[in-house]
C-alpha cells in the first residue's frame, strides 16, 4: 500500500525535496541572458575575475558577478565559467592558435620597444602568449626621444632586430620626424618603427569596450590623461589616480576585439619583423 505522506517527514533534506533545481549554465560567448534584479538583457562578451561582461543591443556593457540571479529564456539559471574544451585548438587573446606546448621559448636577441608602461601592459595582455611562444621580449622606452640613444648603445643587427611601437605617429608630428631620422640612419635596415594615430595608447581601446560613443575631447591646456579621468568622473589628483584609471581601462580588455584595428595591425607587423629567421 502506497504511503502518500512519505516514510519520514523529519528525515534530512525533507525541506529541499520539492525545491526546484536551478540549472547551471556555462557563460559562453554570445549567450543572451537577463539580469533578474533589474531586467538588463545582454549577450556574454567576456569573463574576468569571477565576473561576466554583458553587452546590450545598444552596445552598452556592464559587469556582473558570476552565479545566480540570471534568466535564460525566462528561466532562472546559475552562470558558471565554461569548462575548457579538451579537443580542438585553443585561441589566445590575440586570436592566434595557442602553441601545443606551454613552455616559453628562450628569449630572442630581437625585441619590441614601446613608449611606456601602459603600452607594454596592453601588448602583454593581448599578445603575451604569442610573444612568449616566440621568445620576444617587450621593453618600454619612456619616450621615443630616447630611441636614438638606445640604438647607439645596443646597435641592432640582422640577428638582433628592433620593432618599435610609437604613439601619435602622424605626418608632421615629432614622433614621425624621429622615426624618419632613424629609418635614414645607420640603424635603419634592422629597425621597424610603426605607430597608431591616437594621442595615447588608452585610445587604442575601442569606445564600445568602454561603453561610450567616442573618447572625450581634451583641451590642449589640460594633460590628456588627467582630462580623460575628469571626463569619466574619476579621481586625477596624482600619478596613483592615473595608474588606477589605466587599470580600470585595461580590465575591460579581454581579447583583440577590444582594440582598434590601427593598433592590431601594427603590433602584428612588429611581431613578424622581429621573428624573422630561426
C-alpha positions in Angstrom: 0.0 0.0 0.0 1.5 3.4 -1.0 2.1 5.9 1.7 1.2 9.3 0.3 2.7 11.1 3.3 6.1 9.6 2.9 8.1 7.4 5.3 9.6 10.1 7.5 8.8 13.8 7.3 11.6 14.7 9.6 14.3 12.9 7.5 17.3 15.1 6.4 16.7 17.0 3.2 12.9 17.0 3.5 12.7 20.8 3.1 14.6 20.5 -0.3 12.8 17.6 -1.7 10.3 19.7 -3.6 12.6 22.6 -4.3 13.2 23.3 -8.0 16.7 22.7 -9.2 18.3 25.8 -10.9 20.3 24.9 -14.0 24.0 25.7 -14.1 24.7 27.3 -17.5 28.2 28.0 -18.9 28.6 31.7 -19.6 29.6 31.1 -23.2 30.3 33.9 -25.6 27.1 35.4 -27.2 24.8 33.7 -24.8 21.9 36.1 -24.2 20.9 36.4 -20.5 18.6 38.7 -18.4 19.6 40.1 -15.0 16.8 39.2 -12.7 17.2 42.1 -10.4 16.9 45.0 -12.9 15.8 43.4 -16.3 19.0 44.3 -18.1 19.4 42.0 -21.1 22.7 41.4 -22.9 25.0 38.9 -24.6 28.1 37.5 -22.9 31.2 39.2 -24.4 33.8 38.3 -21.8 34.8 36.8 -18.4 37.3 38.2 -15.9 38.0 37.6 -12.2 34.7 35.9 -11.3 32.6 38.4 -13.3 30.7 38.2 -16.6 30.5 41.1 -19.0 27.3 41.6 -20.9 26.6 43.8 -23.9 23.1 45.1 -24.7 21.7 45.8 -28.1 22.8 49.4 -27.9 26.5 48.4 -27.4 26.5 49.3 -23.7 28.5 46.9 -21.5 28.1 46.0 -17.8 29.9 43.6 -15.4 28.0 41.2 -13.1 29.3 38.6 -10.6 29.0 35.0 -11.9 26.5 32.8 -10.1 22.7 33.0 -9.5 20.5 36.0 -10.4 20.2 35.5 -14.2 17.5 34.3 -16.5 17.8 32.4 -19.8 14.6 32.1 -21.9 12.8 33.3 -18.8 14.1 30.5 -16.5 16.4 31.1 -13.5 20.0 29.9 -14.1 23.3 30.0 -12.3 26.0 31.3 -14.7 29.3 29.4 -14.3 32.7 29.5 -16.1 32.7 27.3 -19.2 34.8 24.2 -18.9 37.9 24.1 -21.1 37.3 22.2 -24.2 39.5 19.1 -24.4 39.6 18.9 -28.1 40.3 21.4 -30.8 42.9 24.2 -30.8 42.6 26.9 -28.2 43.0 30.6 -29.3 44.9 33.2 -27.4 43.6 36.7 -26.7 45.2 37.9 -29.9 43.1 35.4 -31.9 46.1 33.2 -32.7 46.0 29.4 -32.2 47.8 28.6 -28.9 51.0 26.6 -29.2 50.8 23.0 -28.2 53.5 23.4 -25.5 53.0 26.0 -22.8 56.8 26.3 -22.2 58.1 29.7 -23.2 60.9 29.9 -25.8 64.3 31.2 -24.8 64.3 35.0 -25.4 65.5 36.2 -28.8 68.0 38.9 -29.1 65.4 40.8 -31.2 62.8 42.7 -29.2 59.8 45.0 -29.3 60.1 48.5 -27.8 57.1 50.6 -26.7 56.9 54.1 -25.4 55.6 53.5 -21.9 54.5 51.0 -19.2 50.8 51.2 -20.3 51.7 50.3 -23.8 53.7 47.3 -22.6 50.9 46.1 -20.3 48.4 46.3 -23.1 50.6 44.4 -25.5 51.3 41.8 -22.8 47.5 41.4 -22.1 46.6 40.6 -25.7 49.8 39.2 -27.3 51.6 37.9 -24.2 51.0 34.2 -25.0 52.2 34.7 -28.6 55.3 36.6 -27.5 56.3 34.0 -25.0 55.9 31.3 -27.6 58.1 33.2 -30.0 60.7 34.3 -27.3 60.1 38.0 -27.9 60.7 40.5 -25.0 58.8 43.8 -24.8 60.6 46.7 -23.3 59.5 50.3 -22.8 61.4 53.4 -23.7 59.7 56.0 -21.6 59.6 58.2 -24.7 60.5 57.9 -28.3 63.0 60.7 -27.8 65.3 58.1 -26.2 65.3 55.7 -29.1 68.4 57.0 -30.9 70.5 56.8 -27.7 69.3 53.2 -27.1 70.2 52.2 -30.7 73.6 53.6 -30.4 74.2 51.9 -27.1 72.9 48.5 -28.3 73.1 48.6 -32.1 70.7 46.3 -34.0 71.9 43.7 -36.4 70.3 41.2 -38.7 70.2 38.8 -35.7 69.1 41.5 -33.3 66.2 43.4 -34.8 64.1 46.1 -33.0 60.5 46.7 -33.6 59.3 50.0 -32.2 55.6 50.9 -31.4 55.0 54.7 -31.2 52.0 56.7 -30.1 50.6 59.5 -32.3 52.7 58.6 -35.4 51.0 61.0 -37.8 52.6 63.2 -40.6 54.4 66.2 -39.3 54.5 65.1 -35.6 57.6 65.0 -33.5 57.3 61.2 -33.5 57.2 60.9 -37.3 60.3 63.1 -37.6 62.2 60.9 -35.2 61.1 57.7 -37.0 62.1 59.1 -40.3 65.6 60.1 -39.0 66.1 56.6 -37.6 65.0 55.0 -40.9 67.5 57.1 -42.8 70.3 56.5 -40.3 72.9 53.7 -40.0 70.5 51.5 -37.9 67.5 51.8 -40.2 67.9 48.4 -42.0 67.3 46.5 -38.8 64.7 48.7 -37.1 61.0 48.8 -37.9 59.1 51.8 -36.5 55.3 51.8 -36.7 52.6 53.5 -34.7 49.0 54.4 -34.3 47.3 57.8 -34.8 46.0 58.2 -31.3 47.3 60.7 -28.7 47.8 57.9 -26.2 47.6 54.1 -26.1 44.5 54.4 -23.9 42.6 55.4 -27.0 43.5 52.1 -28.7 40.8 50.5 -26.5 37.6 50.9 -28.5 34.9 53.2 -27.3 32.5 50.2 -27.4 34.6 48.4 -24.9 34.4 51.4 -22.6 30.7 51.7 -23.0 30.9 55.2 -24.7 30.2 56.6 -28.1 33.7 58.1 -28.5 36.7 59.1 -26.4 36.2 62.6 -24.8 37.9 65.6 -26.4 40.6 67.1 -24.1 41.7 70.7 -24.4 45.4 71.2 -25.2 45.7 73.2 -21.9 45.0 70.0 -19.9 47.2 67.0 -19.6 45.5 64.3 -21.7 45.2 61.5 -19.2 44.0 64.0 -16.5 41.4 65.3 -18.9 40.2 61.8 -19.6 39.9 60.9 -16.0 37.9 64.1 -15.2 35.6 63.4 -18.2 34.8 59.9 -16.8 34.4 61.3 -13.3 37.4 59.5 -11.9 40.0 61.0 -9.5 43.0 62.6 -11.2 44.9 64.2 -8.4 48.2 62.3 -8.7 50.0 59.6 -10.5 48.4 56.9 -8.4 45.0 58.0 -9.6 46.2 57.8 -13.2 47.5 54.3 -12.6 44.2 53.2 -11.1 42.3 54.7 -14.1 44.5 52.7 -16.5 43.8 49.5 -14.6 40.1 50.2 -15.0 40.6 50.6 -18.7 42.9 47.6 -19.1 40.5 45.5 -17.1 37.9 45.9 -19.9 40.3 44.3 -22.4 40.0 40.6 -22.7 40.6 40.0 -26.5 41.9 41.6 -29.6 38.3 42.6 -30.4 38.5 45.2 -27.7 41.3 47.1 -29.6 41.3 49.4 -32.6 42.5 47.9 -35.9 45.0 50.7 -36.2 46.9 49.1 -33.3 46.2 45.5 -34.1 47.9 45.5 -37.5 50.9 47.4 -36.3 51.7 45.0 -33.4 51.3 42.0 -35.7 53.7 43.7 -38.2 56.3 44.1 -35.4 56.0 40.5 -34.3 56.5 39.3 -37.8 59.5 41.7 -38.2 61.4 40.6 -35.1 60.7 36.8 -35.5 62.3 36.5 -39.0 64.7 33.6 -39.0 65.3 30.8 -36.5 
